[in-house]
Amino acid sequence: MFIVIELQKIVDNEISNIVTTHENRREAESHYHSILAAAAISTIPVHTAIILSEKGLPVMFQCYEHETDETD
């Protein structure tokens, strides 16, 4: 079993999280990459995806940081 965590830092002191579990690594990686696809174009200042093993060991991690006044 694998755990996927999505973190979103909305404002300075507010972080939301979404936690899901997946039966195998392929399903976890698919969800992880879906989060990152959205995070790449997100306007959320900090948008992170993490995969953990069922023992809590990190498997994959990536974070996008966006400037709030970015115009790209």
PQR file with spaces between the fields and no chain letter, atoms N, CA, C, O and H, PARSE charges and radii, in Angstrom:
ATOM       1  N    MET     1       0.839   -1.176    0.000 -0.4000 1.5000
ATOM       2  CA   MET     1       0.000    0.000    0.000 -0.0000 2.0000
ATOM       3  C    MET     1       0.887    1.243    0.000  0.5500 1.7000
ATOM       4  O    MET     1       1.962    1.262    0.599 -0.5500 1.4000
ATOM       5  N    PHE     2       0.407    2.278   -0.687 -0.4000 1.5000
ATOM       6  CA   PHE     2       1.126    3.548   -0.780 -0.0000 2.0000
ATOM       7  C    PHE     2       0.184    4.692   -0.439  0.5500 1.7000
ATOM       8  O    PHE     2      -1.021    4.611   -0.678 -0.5500 1.4000
ATOM       9  H    PHE     2      -0.466    2.263   -1.173  0.4000 1.0000
ATOM      10  N    ILE     3       0.740    5.752    0.119 -0.4000 1.5000
ATOM      11  CA   ILE     3      -0.014    6.938    0.512 -0.0000 2.0000
ATOM      12  C    ILE     3       0.438    8.099   -0.359  0.5500 1.7000
ATOM      13  O    ILE     3       1.636    8.329   -0.522 -0.5500 1.4000
ATOM      14  H    ILE     3       1.718    5.819    0.314  0.4000 1.0000
ATOM      15  N    VAL     4      -0.514    8.826   -0.916 -0.4000 1.5000
ATOM      16  CA   VAL     4      -0.207   10.032   -1.692 -0.0000 2.0000
ATOM      17  C    VAL     4      -0.759   11.217   -0.915  0.5500 1.7000
ATOM      18  O    VAL     4      -1.920   11.226   -0.505 -0.5500 1.4000
ATOM      19  H    VAL     4      -1.488    8.639   -0.783  0.4000 1.0000
ATOM      20  N    ILE     5       0.091   12.210   -0.721 -0.4000 1.5000
ATOM      21  CA   ILE     5      -0.308   13.426   -0.010 -0.0000 2.0000
ATOM      22  C    ILE     5      -0.156   14.615   -0.951  0.5500 1.7000
ATOM      23  O    ILE     5       0.885   14.797   -1.584 -0.5500 1.4000
ATOM      24  H    ILE     5       1.034   12.203   -1.054  0.4000 1.0000
ATOM      25  N    GLU     6      -1.203   15.410   -1.028 -0.4000 1.5000
ATOM      26  CA   GLU     6      -1.153   16.670   -1.774 -0.0000 2.0000
ATOM      27  C    GLU     6      -1.216   17.796   -0.753  0.5500 1.7000
ATOM      28  O    GLU     6      -2.129   17.846    0.072 -0.5500 1.4000
ATOM      29  H    GLU     6      -2.048   15.262   -0.514  0.4000 1.0000
ATOM      30  N    LEU     7      -0.253   18.689   -0.811 -0.4000 1.5000
ATOM      31  CA   LEU     7      -0.206   19.850    0.081 -0.0000 2.0000
ATOM      32  C    LEU     7      -0.360   21.120   -0.737  0.5500 1.7000
ATOM      33  O    LEU     7       0.236   21.260   -1.805 -0.5500 1.4000
ATOM      34  H    LEU     7       0.489   18.648   -1.480  0.4000 1.0000
ATOM      35  N    GLN     8      -1.153   22.033   -0.234 -0.4000 1.5000
ATOM      36  CA   GLN     8      -1.347   23.326   -0.888 -0.0000 2.0000
ATOM      37  C    GLN     8      -1.212   24.415    0.152  0.5500 1.7000
ATOM      38  O    GLN     8      -1.989   24.485    1.105 -0.5500 1.4000
ATOM      39  H    GLN     8      -1.637   21.920    0.634  0.4000 1.0000
ATOM      40  N    LYS     9      -0.210   25.270   -0.040 -0.4000 1.5000
ATOM      41  CA   LYS     9      -0.048   26.431    0.845 -0.0000 2.0000
ATOM      42  C    LYS     9      -0.798   27.588    0.203  0.5500 1.7000
ATOM      43  O    LYS     9      -0.338   28.191   -0.767 -0.5500 1.4000
ATOM      44  H    LYS     9       0.422   25.213   -0.813  0.4000 1.0000
ATOM      45  N    ILE    10      -1.956   27.883    0.765 -0.4000 1.5000
ATOM      46  CA   ILE    10      -2.845   28.884    0.183 -0.0000 2.0000
ATOM      47  C    ILE    10      -2.379   30.293    0.539  0.5500 1.7000
ATOM      48  O    ILE    10      -2.207   31.134   -0.343 -0.5500 1.4000
ATOM      49  H    ILE    10      -2.329   27.393    1.553  0.4000 1.0000
ATOM      50  N    VAL    11      -2.179   30.547    1.812 -0.4000 1.5000
ATOM      51  CA   VAL    11      -1.672   31.826    2.298 -0.0000 2.0000
ATOM      52  C    VAL    11      -0.570   31.536    3.307  0.5500 1.7000
ATOM      53  O    VAL    11      -0.279   30.373    3.590 -0.5500 1.4000
ATOM      54  H    VAL    11      -2.319   29.864    2.529  0.4000 1.0000
ATOM      55  N    ASP    12       0.037   32.567    3.846 -0.4000 1.5000
ATOM      56  CA   ASP    12       1.210   32.405    4.706 -0.0000 2.0000
ATOM      57  C    ASP    12       1.092   31.321    5.766  0.5500 1.7000
ATOM      58  O    ASP    12       2.017   30.525    5.924 -0.5500 1.4000
ATOM      59  H    ASP    12      -0.199   33.512    3.616  0.4000 1.0000
ATOM      60  N    ASN    13       0.004   31.264    6.485 -0.4000 1.5000
ATOM      61  CA   ASN    13      -0.103   30.318    7.597 -0.0000 2.0000
ATOM      62  C    ASN    13      -1.197   29.284    7.402  0.5500 1.7000
ATOM      63  O    ASN    13      -1.658   28.693    8.378 -0.5500 1.4000
ATOM      64  H    ASN    13      -0.748   31.911    6.357  0.4000 1.0000
ATOM      65  N    GLU    14      -1.626   29.048    6.170 -0.4000 1.5000
ATOM      66  CA   GLU    14      -2.691   28.087    5.914 -0.0000 2.0000
ATOM      67  C    GLU    14      -2.235   27.051    4.897  0.5500 1.7000
ATOM      68  O    GLU    14      -1.907   27.391    3.761 -0.5500 1.4000
ATOM      69  H    GLU    14      -1.252   29.529    5.377  0.4000 1.0000
ATOM      70  N    ILE    15      -2.215   25.782    5.309 -0.4000 1.5000
ATOM      71  CA   ILE    15      -1.839   24.688    4.425 -0.0000 2.0000
ATOM      72  C    ILE    15      -2.961   23.655    4.452  0.5500 1.7000
ATOM      73  O    ILE    15      -3.367   23.185    5.515 -0.5500 1.4000
ATOM      74  H    ILE    15      -2.482   25.506    6.233  0.4000 1.0000
ATOM      75  N    SER    16      -3.451   23.312    3.266 -0.4000 1.5000
ATOM      76  CA   SER    16      -4.454   22.256    3.190 -0.0000 2.0000
ATOM      77  C    SER    16      -3.779   20.980    2.715  0.5500 1.7000
ATOM      78  O    SER    16      -2.733   21.023    2.067 -0.5500 1.4000
ATOM      79  H    SER    16      -3.121   23.694    2.403  0.4000 1.0000
ATOM      80  N    ASN    17      -4.385   19.843    3.040 -0.4000 1.5000
ATOM      81  CA   ASN    17      -3.816   18.575    2.595 -0.0000 2.0000
ATOM      82  C    ASN    17      -4.914   17.611    2.195  0.5500 1.7000
ATOM      83  O    ASN    17      -6.015   17.621    2.746 -0.5500 1.4000
ATOM      84  H    ASN    17      -5.235   19.808    3.565  0.4000 1.0000
ATOM      85  N    ILE    18      -4.584   16.782    1.226 -0.4000 1.5000
ATOM      86  CA   ILE    18      -5.471   15.712    0.764 -0.0000 2.0000
ATOM      87  C    ILE    18      -4.642   14.439    0.804  0.5500 1.7000
ATOM      88  O    ILE    18      -3.570   14.376    0.203 -0.5500 1.4000
ATOM      89  H    ILE    18      -3.690   16.774    0.778  0.4000 1.0000
ATOM      90  N    VAL    19      -5.129   13.428    1.504 -0.4000 1.5000
ATOM      91  CA   VAL    19      -4.401   12.173    1.665 -0.0000 2.0000
ATOM      92  C    VAL    19      -5.226   11.047    1.057  0.5500 1.7000
ATOM      93  O    VAL    19      -6.407   10.897    1.372 -0.5500 1.4000
ATOM      94  H    VAL    19      -6.001   13.480    1.993  0.4000 1.0000
ATOM      95  N    THR    20      -4.602   10.253    0.182 -0.4000 1.5000
ATOM      96  CA   THR    20      -5.272    9.096   -0.409 -0.0000 2.0000
ATOM      97  C    THR    20      -4.364    7.872   -0.279  0.5500 1.7000
ATOM      98  O    THR    20      -3.146    8.006   -0.157 -0.5500 1.4000
ATOM      99  H    THR    20      -3.643   10.375   -0.074  0.4000 1.0000
ATOM     100  N    THR    21      -4.956    6.694   -0.305 -0.4000 1.5000
ATOM     101  CA   THR    21      -4.183    5.463   -0.285 -0.0000 2.0000
ATOM     102  C    THR    21      -4.407    4.705   -1.589  0.5500 1.7000
ATOM     103  O    THR    21      -5.457    4.812   -2.223 -0.5500 1.4000
ATOM     104  H    THR    21      -5.946    6.585   -0.404  0.4000 1.0000
ATOM     105  N    HIS    22      -3.392    3.940   -1.967 -0.4000 1.5000
ATOM     106  CA   HIS    22      -3.427    3.196   -3.231 -0.0000 2.0000
ATOM     107  C    HIS    22      -2.877    1.798   -3.001  0.5500 1.7000
ATOM     108  O    HIS    22      -1.940    1.603   -2.227 -0.5500 1.4000
ATOM     109  H    HIS    22      -2.539    3.853   -1.452  0.4000 1.0000
ATOM     110  N    GLU    23      -3.469    0.837   -3.680 -0.4000 1.5000
ATOM     111  CA   GLU    23      -3.095   -0.561   -3.492 -0.0000 2.0000
ATOM     112  C    GLU    23      -1.697   -0.891   -3.999  0.5500 1.7000
ATOM     113  O    GLU    23      -1.032   -1.772   -3.452 -0.5500 1.4000
ATOM     114  H    GLU    23      -4.230    0.995   -4.309  0.4000 1.0000
ATOM     115  N    ASN    24      -1.242   -0.189   -5.045 -0.4000 1.5000
ATOM     116  CA   ASN    24       0.083   -0.498   -5.590 -0.0000 2.0000
ATOM     117  C    ASN    24       0.789    0.780   -6.032  0.5500 1.7000
ATOM     118  O    ASN    24       0.185    1.850   -6.104 -0.5500 1.4000
ATOM     119  H    ASN    24      -1.782    0.526   -5.489  0.4000 1.0000
ATOM     120  N    ARG    25       2.058    0.647   -6.320 -0.4000 1.5000
ATOM     121  CA   ARG    25       2.876    1.811   -6.648 -0.0000 2.0000
ATOM     122  C    ARG    25       2.451    2.471   -7.958  0.5500 1.7000
ATOM     123  O    ARG    25       2.491    3.696   -8.072 -0.5500 1.4000
ATOM     124  H    ARG    25       2.549   -0.223   -6.261  0.4000 1.0000
ATOM     125  N    ARG    26       2.046    1.678   -8.941 -0.4000 1.5000
ATOM     126  CA   ARG    26       1.636    2.274  -10.225 -0.0000 2.0000
ATOM     127  C    ARG    26       0.440    3.202  -10.057  0.5500 1.7000
ATOM     128  O    ARG    26       0.413    4.292  -10.629 -0.5500 1.4000
ATOM     129  H    ARG    26       2.013    0.683   -8.848  0.4000 1.0000
ATOM     130  N    GLU    27      -0.550    2.777   -9.275 -0.4000 1.5000
ATOM     131  CA   GLU    27      -1.709    3.634   -9.023 -0.0000 2.0000
ATOM     132  C    GLU    27      -1.295    4.892   -8.253  0.5500 1.7000
ATOM     133  O    GLU    27      -1.772    5.990   -8.541 -0.5500 1.4000
ATOM     134  H    GLU    27      -0.528    1.892   -8.810  0.4000 1.0000
ATOM     135  N    ALA    28      -0.416    4.723   -7.285 -0.4000 1.5000
ATOM     136  CA   ALA    28       0.064    5.868   -6.504 -0.0000 2.0000
ATOM     137  C    ALA    28       0.813    6.848   -7.397  0.5500 1.7000
ATOM     138  O    ALA    28       0.609    8.058   -7.297 -0.5500 1.4000
ATOM     139  H    ALA    28      -0.029    3.831   -7.051  0.4000 1.0000
ATOM     140  N    GLU    29       1.674    6.339   -8.265 -0.4000 1.5000
ATOM     141  CA   GLU    29       2.433    7.223   -9.158 -0.0000 2.0000
ATOM     142  C    GLU    29       1.526    7.927  -10.150  0.5500 1.7000
ATOM     143  O    GLU    29       1.764    9.089  -10.477 -0.5500 1.4000
ATOM     144  H    GLU    29       1.839    5.356   -8.347  0.4000 1.0000
ATOM     145  N    SER    30       0.496    7.254  -10.635 -0.4000 1.5000
ATOM     146  CA   SER    30      -0.456    7.893  -11.546 -0.0000 2.0000
ATOM     147  C    SER    30      -1.136    9.080  -10.872  0.5500 1.7000
ATOM     148  O    SER    30      -1.247   10.158  -11.457 -0.5500 1.4000
ATOM     149  H    SER    30       0.304    6.309  -10.369  0.4000 1.0000
ATOM     150  N    HIS    31      -1.588    8.876   -9.646 -0.4000 1.5000
ATOM     151  CA   HIS    31      -2.232    9.969   -8.905 -0.0000 2.0000
ATOM     152  C    HIS    31      -1.236   11.083   -8.612  0.5500 1.7000
ATOM     153  O    HIS    31      -1.559   12.261   -8.762 -0.5500 1.4000
ATOM     154  H    HIS    31      -1.498    8.001   -9.170  0.4000 1.0000
ATOM     155  N    TYR    32      -0.043   10.722   -8.200 -0.4000 1.5000
ATOM     156  CA   TYR    32       1.039   11.677   -7.917 -0.0000 2.0000
ATOM     157  C    TYR    32       1.288   12.578   -9.133  0.5500 1.7000
ATOM     158  O    TYR    32       1.364   13.799   -9.000 -0.5500 1.4000
ATOM     159  H    TYR    32       0.220    9.764   -8.078  0.4000 1.0000
ATOM     160  N    HIS    33       1.411   11.974  -10.305 -0.4000 1.5000
ATOM     161  CA   HIS    33       1.685   12.764  -11.514 -0.0000 2.0000
ATOM     162  C    HIS    33       0.482   13.608  -11.931  0.5500 1.7000
ATOM     163  O    HIS    33       0.656   14.676  -12.518 -0.5500 1.4000
ATOM     164  H    HIS    33       1.349   10.982  -10.413  0.4000 1.0000
ATOM     165  N    SER    34      -0.721   13.150  -11.640 -0.4000 1.5000
ATOM     166  CA   SER    34      -1.908   13.976  -11.897 -0.0000 2.0000
ATOM     167  C    SER    34      -1.891   15.237  -11.038  0.5500 1.7000
ATOM     168  O    SER    34      -2.224   16.326  -11.505 -0.5500 1.4000
ATOM     169  H    SER    34      -0.862   12.283  -11.163  0.4000 1.0000
ATOM     170  N    ILE    35      -1.500   15.072   -9.788 -0.4000 1.5000
ATOM     171  CA   ILE    35      -1.370   16.239   -8.894 -0.0000 2.0000
ATOM     172  C    ILE    35      -0.332   17.204   -9.448  0.5500 1.7000
ATOM     173  O    ILE    35      -0.566   18.411   -9.502 -0.5500 1.4000
ATOM     174  H    ILE    35      -1.229   14.187   -9.409  0.4000 1.0000
ATOM     175  N    LEU    36       0.809   16.674   -9.857 -0.4000 1.5000
ATOM     176  CA   LEU    36       1.887   17.537  -10.354 -0.0000 2.0000
ATOM     177  C    LEU    36       1.519   18.218  -11.664  0.5500 1.7000
ATOM     178  O    LEU    36       1.942   19.347  -11.911 -0.5500 1.4000
ATOM     179  H    LEU    36       1.000   15.694   -9.814  0.4000 1.0000
ATOM     180  N    ALA    37       0.736   17.550  -12.506 -0.4000 1.5000
ATOM     181  CA   ALA    37       0.288   18.186  -13.751 -0.0000 2.0000
ATOM     182  C    ALA    37      -0.550   19.422  -13.437  0.5500 1.7000
ATOM     183  O    ALA    37      -0.403   20.459  -14.082 -0.5500 1.4000
ATOM     184  H    ALA    37       0.392   16.632  -12.305  0.4000 1.0000
ATOM     185  N    ALA    38      -1.422   19.306  -12.451 -0.4000 1.5000
ATOM     186  CA   ALA    38      -2.223   20.462  -12.034 -0.0000 2.0000
ATOM     187  C    ALA    38      -1.358   21.503  -11.338  0.5500 1.7000
ATOM     188  O    ALA    38      -1.537   22.704  -11.544 -0.5500 1.4000
ATOM     189  H    ALA    38      -1.541   18.463  -11.927  0.4000 1.0000
ATOM     190  N    ALA    39      -0.421   21.044  -10.514 -0.4000 1.5000
ATOM     191  CA   ALA    39       0.434   21.963   -9.757 -0.0000 2.0000
ATOM     192  C    ALA    39       1.326   22.797  -10.671  0.5500 1.7000
ATOM     193  O    ALA    39       1.643   23.943  -10.351 -0.5500 1.4000
ATOM     194  H    ALA    39      -0.276   20.069  -10.347  0.4000 1.0000
ATOM     195  N    ALA    40       1.730   22.234  -11.796 -0.4000 1.5000
ATOM     196  CA   ALA    40       2.621   22.947  -12.716 -0.0000 2.0000
ATOM     197  C    ALA    40       1.994   24.235  -13.243  0.5500 1.7000
ATOM     198  O    ALA    40       2.700   25.208  -13.504 -0.5500 1.4000
ATOM     199  H    ALA    40       1.473   21.303  -12.055  0.4000 1.0000
ATOM     200  N    ILE    41       0.687   24.244  -13.398 -0.4000 1.5000
ATOM     201  CA   ILE    41       0.005   25.429  -13.936 -0.0000 2.0000
ATOM     202  C    ILE    41      -0.871   26.122  -12.894  0.5500 1.7000
ATOM     203  O    ILE    41      -1.607   27.056  -13.213 -0.5500 1.4000
ATOM     204  H    ILE    41       0.113   23.453  -13.186  0.4000 1.0000
ATOM     205  N    SER    42      -0.788   25.668  -11.672 -0.4000 1.5000
ATOM     206  CA   SER    42      -1.590   26.204  -10.580 -0.0000 2.0000
ATOM     207  C    SER    42      -1.179   27.634  -10.224  0.5500 1.7000
ATOM     208  O    SER    42      -0.046   28.050  -10.468 -0.5500 1.4000
ATOM     209  H    SER    42      -0.190   24.909  -11.413  0.4000 1.0000
ATOM     210  N    THR    43      -2.106   28.360   -9.654 -0.4000 1.5000
ATOM     211  CA   THR    43      -1.787   29.687   -9.116 -0.0000 2.0000
ATOM     212  C    THR    43      -1.570   29.635   -7.610  0.5500 1.7000
ATOM     213  O    THR    43      -1.319   30.659   -6.975 -0.5500 1.4000
ATOM     214  H    THR    43      -3.027   28.022   -9.456  0.4000 1.0000
ATOM     215  N    ILE    44      -1.669   28.438   -7.042 -0.4000 1.5000
ATOM     216  CA   ILE    44      -1.423   28.251   -5.609 -0.0000 2.0000
ATOM     217  C    ILE    44       0.064   28.507   -5.349  0.5500 1.7000
ATOM     218  O    ILE    44       0.906   27.966   -6.065 -0.5500 1.4000
ATOM     219  H    ILE    44      -1.873   27.605   -7.557  0.4000 1.0000
ATOM     220  N    PRO    45       0.401   29.306   -4.356 -0.5600 1.5000
ATOM     221  CA   PRO    45       1.809   29.665   -4.126  0.2800 2.0000
ATOM     222  C    PRO    45       2.756   28.472   -3.950  0.5500 1.7000
ATOM     223  O    PRO    45       3.846   28.468   -4.522 -0.5500 1.4000
ATOM     224  N    VAL    46       2.358   27.467   -3.173 -0.4000 1.5000
ATOM     225  CA   VAL    46       3.182   26.271   -2.985 -0.0000 2.0000
ATOM     226  C    VAL    46       2.268   25.063   -3.129  0.5500 1.7000
ATOM     227  O    VAL    46       1.276   24.938   -2.411 -0.5500 1.4000
ATOM     228  H    VAL    46       1.473   27.470   -2.708  0.4000 1.0000
ATOM     229  N    HIS    47       2.606   24.169   -4.064 -0.4000 1.5000
ATOM     230  CA   HIS    47       1.762   23.013   -4.378 -0.0000 2.0000
ATOM     231  C    HIS    47       2.676   21.791   -4.457  0.5500 1.7000
ATOM     232  O    HIS    47       3.572   21.737   -5.299 -0.5500 1.4000
ATOM     233  H    HIS    47       3.412   24.271   -4.647  0.4000 1.0000
ATOM     234  N    THR    48       2.450   20.815   -3.583 -0.4000 1.5000
ATOM     235  CA   THR    48       3.371   19.709   -3.387 -0.0000 2.0000
ATOM     236  C    THR    48       2.661   18.364   -3.507  0.5500 1.7000
ATOM     237  O    THR    48       1.490   18.235   -3.152 -0.5500 1.4000
ATOM     238  H    THR    48       1.722   20.859   -2.899  0.4000 1.0000
ATOM     239  N    ALA    49       3.386   17.362   -4.014 -0.4000 1.5000
ATOM     240  CA   ALA    49       2.899   15.980   -4.028 -0.0000 2.0000
ATOM     241  C    ALA    49       3.981   15.086   -3.427  0.5500 1.7000
ATOM     242  O    ALA    49       5.173   15.274   -3.666 -0.5500 1.4000
ATOM     243  H    ALA    49       4.338   17.467   -4.302  0.4000 1.0000
ATOM     244  N    ILE    50       3.532   14.112   -2.644 -0.4000 1.5000
ATOM     245  CA   ILE    50       4.446   13.195   -1.961 -0.0000 2.0000
ATOM     246  C    ILE    50       3.852   11.793   -2.029  0.5500 1.7000
ATOM     247  O    ILE    50       2.645   11.617   -1.858 -0.5500 1.4000
ATOM     248  H    ILE    50       2.563   13.959   -2.450  0.4000 1.0000
ATOM     249  N    ILE    51       4.702   10.794   -2.279 -0.4000 1.5000
ATOM     250  CA   ILE    51       4.300    9.396   -2.120 -0.0000 2.0000
ATOM     251  C    ILE    51       5.086    8.833   -0.947  0.5500 1.7000
ATOM     252  O    ILE    51       6.303    8.998   -0.861 -0.5500 1.4000
ATOM     253  H    ILE    51       5.682   10.938   -2.418  0.4000 1.0000
ATOM     254  N    LEU    52       4.370    8.162   -0.041 -0.4000 1.5000
ATOM     255  CA   LEU    52       4.986    7.479    1.089 -0.0000 2.0000
ATOM     256  C    LEU    52       4.660    5.992    1.009  0.5500 1.7000
ATOM     257  O    LEU    52       3.593    5.606    0.530 -0.5500 1.4000
ATOM     258  H    LEU    52       3.382    8.029   -0.111  0.4000 1.0000
ATOM     259  N    SER    53       5.585    5.162    1.481 -0.4000 1.5000
ATOM     260  CA   SER    53       5.276    3.744    1.632 -0.0000 2.0000
ATOM     261  C    SER    53       4.341    3.580    2.825  0.5500 1.7000
ATOM     262  O    SER    53       4.120    4.530    3.577 -0.5500 1.4000
ATOM     263  H    SER    53       6.452    5.475    1.870  0.4000 1.0000
ATOM     264  N    GLU    54       3.799    2.399    2.997 -0.4000 1.5000
ATOM     265  CA   GLU    54       2.901    2.170    4.148 -0.0000 2.0000
ATOM     266  C    GLU    54       3.634    2.277    5.478  0.5500 1.7000
ATOM     267  O    GLU    54       3.006    2.377    6.532 -0.5500 1.4000
ATOM     268  H    GLU    54       3.978    1.628    2.386  0.4000 1.0000
ATOM     269  N    LYS    55       4.977    2.257    5.427 -0.4000 1.5000
ATOM     270  CA   LYS    55       5.783    2.444    6.634 -0.0000 2.0000
ATOM     271  C    LYS    55       6.151    3.914    6.853  0.5500 1.7000
ATOM     272  O    LYS    55       6.848    4.253    7.809 -0.5500 1.4000
ATOM     273  H    LYS    55       5.487    2.176    4.571  0.4000 1.0000
ATOM     274  N    GLY    56       5.673    4.782    5.951 -0.4000 1.5000
ATOM     275  CA   GLY    56       5.942    6.210    6.085 -0.0000 2.0000
ATOM     276  C    GLY    56       7.245    6.657    5.457  0.5500 1.7000
ATOM     277  O    GLY    56       7.664    7.798    5.651 -0.5500 1.4000
ATOM     278  H    GLY    56       5.107    4.506    5.174  0.4000 1.0000
ATOM     279  N    LEU    57       7.894    5.778    4.704 -0.4000 1.5000
ATOM     280  CA   LEU    57       9.148    6.151    4.050 -0.0000 2.0000
ATOM     281  C    LEU    57       8.852    6.891    2.749  0.5500 1.7000
ATOM     282  O    LEU    57       7.975    6.472    1.994 -0.5500 1.4000
ATOM     283  H    LEU    57       7.554    4.852    4.546  0.4000 1.0000
ATOM     284  N    PRO    58       9.563    7.983    2.472 -0.5600 1.5000
ATOM     285  CA   PRO    58       9.312    8.733    1.238  0.2800 2.0000
ATOM     286  C    PRO    58       9.735    7.938    0.004  0.5500 1.7000
ATOM     287  O    PRO    58      10.806    7.332   -0.027 -0.5500 1.4000
ATOM     288  N    VAL    59       8.878    7.953   -1.002 -0.4000 1.5000
ATOM     289  CA   VAL    59       9.147    7.273   -2.269 -0.0000 2.0000
ATOM     290  C    VAL    59       9.434    8.304   -3.352  0.5500 1.7000
ATOM     291  O    VAL    59      10.415    8.189   -4.086 -0.5500 1.4000
ATOM     292  H    VAL    59       8.007    8.446   -0.977  0.4000 1.0000
ATOM     293  N    MET    60       8.566    9.320   -3.448 -0.4000 1.5000
ATOM     294  CA   MET    60       8.729   10.396   -4.431 -0.0000 2.0000
ATOM     295  C    MET    60       8.225   11.697   -3.804  0.5500 1.7000
ATOM     296  O    MET    60       7.364   11.692   -2.924 -0.5500 1.4000
ATOM     297  H    MET    60       7.768    9.413   -2.852  0.4000 1.0000
ATOM     298  N    PHE    61       8.791   12.814   -4.284 -0.4000 1.5000
ATOM     299  CA   PHE    61       8.411   14.124   -3.759 -0.0000 2.0000
ATOM     300  C    PHE    61       8.718   15.173   -4.813  0.5500 1.7000
ATOM     301  O    PHE    61       9.779   15.141   -5.436 -0.5500 1.4000
ATOM     302  H    PHE    61       9.491   12.818   -4.999  0.4000 1.0000
ATOM     303  N    GLN    62       7.798   16.097   -5.015 -0.4000 1.5000
ATOM     304  CA   GLN    62       8.075   17.256   -5.862 -0.0000 2.0000
ATOM     305  C    GLN    62       7.188   18.413   -5.419  0.5500 1.7000
ATOM     306  O    GLN    62       6.051   18.222   -4.987 -0.5500 1.4000
ATOM     307  H    GLN    62       6.936   16.123   -4.509  0.4000 1.0000
ATOM     308  N    CYS    63       7.740   19.621   -5.539 -0.4000 1.5000
ATOM     309  CA   CYS    63       7.034   20.818   -5.114 -0.0000 2.0000
ATOM     310  C    CYS    63       7.162   21.901   -6.181  0.5500 1.7000
ATOM     311  O    CYS    63       8.243   22.120   -6.729 -0.5500 1.4000
ATOM     312  H    CYS    63       8.663   19.777   -5.890  0.4000 1.0000
ATOM     313  N    TYR    64       6.056   22.570   -6.469 -0.4000 1.5000
ATOM     314  CA   TYR    64       6.070   23.748   -7.336 -0.0000 2.0000
ATOM     315  C    TYR    64       5.841   24.972   -6.472  0.5500 1.7000
ATOM     316  O    TYR    64       4.927   25.002   -5.648 -0.5500 1.4000
ATOM     317  H    TYR    64       5.179   22.392   -6.024  0.4000 1.0000
ATOM     318  N    GLU    65       6.674   25.980   -6.665 -0.4000 1.5000
ATOM     319  CA   GLU    65       6.495   27.263   -5.979 -0.0000 2.0000
ATOM     320  C    GLU    65       6.223   28.314   -7.040  0.5500 1.7000
ATOM     321  O    GLU    65       7.010   28.489   -7.971 -0.5500 1.4000
ATOM     322  H    GLU    65       7.417   25.956   -7.334  0.4000 1.0000
ATOM     323  N    HIS    66       5.107   29.009   -6.896 -0.4000 1.5000
ATOM     324  CA   HIS    66       4.691   30.035   -7.857 -0.0000 2.0000
ATOM     325  C    HIS    66       4.662   31.391   -7.187  0.5500 1.7000
ATOM     326  O    HIS    66       4.190   31.534   -6.059 -0.5500 1.4000
ATOM     327  H    HIS    66       4.468   28.866   -6.140  0.4000 1.0000
ATOM     328  N    GLU    67       5.165   32.368   -7.885 -0.4000 1.5000
ATOM     329  CA   GLU    67       5.048   33.746   -7.409 -0.0000 2.0000
ATOM     330  C    GLU    67       3.589   34.150   -7.549  0.5500 1.7000
ATOM     331  O    GLU    67       2.947   33.813   -8.544 -0.5500 1.4000
ATOM     332  H    GLU    67       5.548   32.251   -8.801  0.4000 1.0000
ATOM     333  N    THR    68       3.069   34.854   -6.586 -0.4000 1.5000
ATOM     334  CA   THR    68       1.648   35.218   -6.626 -0.0000 2.0000
ATOM     335  C    THR    68       1.323   36.233   -7.701  0.5500 1.7000
ATOM     336  O    THR    68       0.159   36.354   -8.080 -0.5500 1.4000
ATOM     337  H    THR    68       3.591   35.128   -5.778  0.4000 1.0000
ATOM     338  N    ASP    69       2.309   36.975   -8.214 -0.4000 1.5000
ATOM     339  CA   ASP    69       2.060   37.958   -9.265 -0.0000 2.0000
ATOM     340  C    ASP    69       2.621   37.497  -10.606  0.5500 1.7000
ATOM     341  O    ASP    69       2.827   38.323  -11.495 -0.5500 1.4000
ATOM     342  H    ASP    69       3.255   36.876   -7.906  0.4000 1.0000
ATOM     343  N    GLU    70       2.870   36.211  -10.770 -0.4000 1.5000
ATOM     344  CA   GLU    70       3.422   35.652  -12.000 -0.0000 2.0000
ATOM     345  C    GLU    70       2.427   35.829  -13.138  0.5500 1.7000
ATOM     346  O    GLU    70       1.226   35.643  -12.945 -0.5500 1.4000
ATOM     347  H    GLU    70       2.702   35.541  -10.048  0.4000 1.0000
ATOM     348  N    THR    71       2.918   36.186  -14.323 -0.4000 1.5000
ATOM     349  CA   THR    71       2.025   36.449  -15.465 -0.0000 2.0000
ATOM     350  C    THR    71       2.275   35.502  -16.624  0.5500 1.7000
ATOM     351  O    THR    71       1.779   35.763  -17.720 -0.5500 1.4000
ATOM     352  H    THR    71       3.894   36.337  -14.479  0.4000 1.0000
ATOM     353  N    ASP    72       3.009   34.429  -16.445 -0.4000 1.5000
ATOM     354  CA   ASP    72       3.285   33.478  -17.547 -0.0000 2.0000
ATOM     355  C    ASP    72       2.060   32.709  -17.952  0.5500 1.7000
ATOM     356  O    ASP    72       2.124   31.877  -18.856 -0.5500 1.4000
ATOM     357  H    ASP    72       3.411   34.217  -15.555  0.4000 1.0000
